[in-house]
Amino acid sequence: MRVDTGFEPIVTARLRLRRSLPEDAETISAYRSDPAVHVHQGWERTDPDGVRAEIHEMASRAPGEPDGWVQLSVLARAGGQLVGDVGLSRAEGEPGVIKVGYTVAPAFQGRGYATEAVGALVAYAFDVLAAEIVRIYASAENTPSIRVAEKAGMRLVERIEHRYASGVWFGVRYELTRDDAARLRQADRPTDT
């Protein structure tokens, strides 16, 4: 069942970000189940049925609506392969804050896809969802993810130590404000000299 939430796919130079579909579940499950990927993810279930259930649960939610994530599949424009996924959610109890998450399949890592997809999603959060702050959380050990946040112009604002019964999670929080994003965009524009 497909629901019209008014979301139009986001197209970049090399990628197309569209709503995740149930038929994406097998591919998403394959890379999210990879131990090297899963160790940095928040998804409890990465089996195809679990991924499909999450996609169904998100299907009627428009990006930026309260109470949950919306996942987008990231496809290479050349060839149409599903190379990863990104998601966004309003931060609970923090008006104007949008959280962003991202995963790229190991076979497609190291090509700049995450940076390109996150940059497009950050722009969408500011331009369409009127975010004041875009935030990314990452494991402190996930150096590639941290590099993506930094390349997107985000700044480290907090180091996190979260204790669980089974251990401790060390993380980082990166953020980009609307004003900083506007300055970055201005700096990227060519000047007329």
N, C-alpha and C positions, 0 to 999 in steps of 0.2 A: 504494500500500500504506500503510495507516494502522496504526500501532503504538500500543498503549495504554501510555503512560508514567506514567499516574496523574495527569497534569496536568489540573486543572480551569480553564477560562477565568477570567480576572480581569475583573470588571465594576466600572466606576467610574460616576460620574454620567452621563457622556456617551459612554463608550467601552467596548469589549469587546476584551480581549487574548486571543487564542487561538493555538494552534500554527499556524505558517505551513503552508499546503497547496500541493501542486504547482500547483493552479489559480490560486494567487495570483501565480505567477511573472511573467506578462505585465505585471501592474500594478506589481509591485515593480521589474521591469526598467525600465519606462518612467520612473519617477521617479529611480531610482538611476543611470540613464544620462544624466540631465540634467547637463550640465557644471557647473552651479552647485551641484549636490548631490554629484556624483561626486568633485569636488576634495577633499571632506572625508571621504570614505569609505575604508575599508580593503578593500573587496571588489575582487578582481582582475578578476573577470568579472561584468559586469552585463547581459549578453545573457540572454534568457529561458531558454535551455538551461542556461547557467551558474547562474542563480538557482535553477532547478528542481533541478539537481544538488546544490546546497548544501542546499536544503530536504529532499531525499531523504536526504542524508548526516546531517542533524540529526534525522531523524524518529524514530529509535529511542533517542535520547539524552534522558534525563529532565533537566529543568532542575536545574542545580547539580551534575550528574555531572562528574567530571574529564574532561579532554581535549577540550574544545571548547565552542563556542557553541550555544545553543538560541535560535532566532528565533521571535518571536511577531508575528503580524500584528495591527495596531491597526485596529479597525473602529468607525465612528461607530454608536452605538446607534440613532440616528434615521436611517434610510435604509440602514444596513448597508454604506456605502462603505468600502473599504480606504483609510485615510488615511495609513498609514505602517507602520513596523515597529520593534520593540525587540528587544533580545537580551541574554542574560546568559551569563556563563561564570565558572567558578572561576579565580582567578589561579594560574597554574602556580607551584608551589613556595612559595605563601603561604597556608597554612591559614586559613580563616575570611574570606578576601577574595573578594568577588564583583565582577566587572567588568560594567558595564552600557553598552550602546550604543543609539542611537536615530536614526531618520530619519523625517521627515514629508514627504510629497509637497508640492511647492511650492504646489499649488492649495489645500492645507489649512493652510499655515503661518500663523502670526500669530493663531491661535484658541485657543491654550493647550493644544492636544492633546498636544504633547510633554511639557509640564510635568505634565499629568494622568497620562499614561501612565508617565512616569519615576517619579513619586511612587508610583504603584501598584506598579511593579516593585521599587522600593527597599523598600517595605513587605513585599512578598512575599519578597525576599531576607533581610530580618531575621526575619520572622515564620515563614516556612515553611522556608527553607534554613539558618536559624540563622547567618547571616553576622555577623561582628564588624565588618567594614568593607565599605562599598559604594564602588566607585571608578568614575570616568568619566574617560576621556582625550578630549581634543578638540584640534583645531588651534587654535593661539593666535589665528588670524585668524577663527575661526568664532564671532563674538560671539553670535549667537542660541543656539548650543549651550552656550556658557558661561553665558548667562543662565538656561537651563533647569537646569543643574547648581546654580547659586546659588539658584534658586527652590525646588529640592528640598532645600535646607538644606546643601548641600555646601560645603566650604571648599577653597580653593586650597592645595595642599600642595607642588607642584613645577612649575617651568617646565622644559621639556625642549628640548634641541637635539639632534636625531638626524641624523647625516651619512650620506648615501647616495652612491653613485658619481655619481648624477645630480643631486644637490643636497642641501639641508638642509630638514628638517621641524622647525618650531617648534611645540611643543605645550604643553599644560597637563594636570596631573593634579589632579582634584578628588576629595575623599573625604568620607564621612559615617560616623562610628562609631556603633555600637549605642547607646552612652550618649548621644551627642548627638541621635540620632533619638528616643530616649525622652524627652529634655528638650523637644524640639520638639513632640512629640505632647502632652505634658503642658501645654505653654504654649498649645496650640490648643484644649484642652478648656475649655468654659465653667465658670465657678466658681459655686458655690451661695452667693450672698450676699443 
